[in-house]
Amino acid sequence: MVTDSSAGPSQLEALASRWVRGVRVVDLRDVSWIDPLHLVGVAAMAHASHRASVPFRLLGPSGQLASYAARMRLGTIIDKFGGSHELPKTRERDRHDSLLEITELTCRSDAERMAGLVHDRVYPLDARSAAALHNGLAEIGANVCDHAQATGFMAAQAIGQLEQLRFAVADCGVGLLGTLVGRGAYDDRSALGLAISGESRLKDEDATRGCGLPNTIEQVSALGGAVFLASGTATVQLSATDVWHSETEPRWVGTLLEGRVPASRHALQRLSCDVN
């Protein structure tokens, strides 16, 4: 279950962890909504804790939010990495047409799953944008596998009542600065700027490499959606009309991305009326 909310630094506040008697704790008991961003963020932290041999515990959420998180396999992921939680057990059902449960990004083919779901939901709106989003998201996922030096996680959800598709990718790896420090980045914000502009590509690289994030942002914006990106202390929200940079505490160790696009033809038609 999710409710309408704006992507942004405030979402990261819910993912702030604290130490309780040697256990890394994330507390979602007071959240009023859960997005794919929260799910992949918790999954990435559970994995990072496992790699560091640190106990991990998730507190909350409760009620329908807990059931939603469980259906998205958050409890299963935490169990896999030796963490603890109080999420209910749920029977797995085939809901591939409306959601992509939390999935590990261990190879390029894993990224194709989320890219395929996004493509299928956007295709009825705009076939060219659907193809571009598919290619961009597949490359973003591949970049996590190639450069993050950590397992990434992805999830997506089509929300009928909001006529919206949300997708998210997260890892607790080296972050954008760690990847781009040799390509002109000198702090988190400059690294984020290089990543979204596509200017981080080396001259001898394949011309298509490094274009996944800029192309995804362009297509999401063209569809009337928005992208939120965080790495280290830097965050940015981008849409067709706004680019908003900010700094956040706690810092996100690694990289986290969320995108939101209209998920029905009616939503796109309404957007066109608003623009005209």
TAVEN-V945128 format. One record per helix or strand of 2 or more residues. SS is the DSSP state (2 for helix, 1 for strand). FROM is the first residue (numbers start at 1). TO is the last residue. If there is no record, write none. Layout:
BEGIN
ss from to
SS FROM TO
SS FROM TO
END
This chain:
BEGIN
ss from to
2 9 14
1 17 20
1 23 27
2 36 51
1 56 59
2 63 71
2 74 80
1 99 105
2 108 123
2 127 147
1 152 159
2 160 162
1 164 171
2 175 183
2 188 197
2 212 222
1 226 238
1 243 262
2 265 275
END
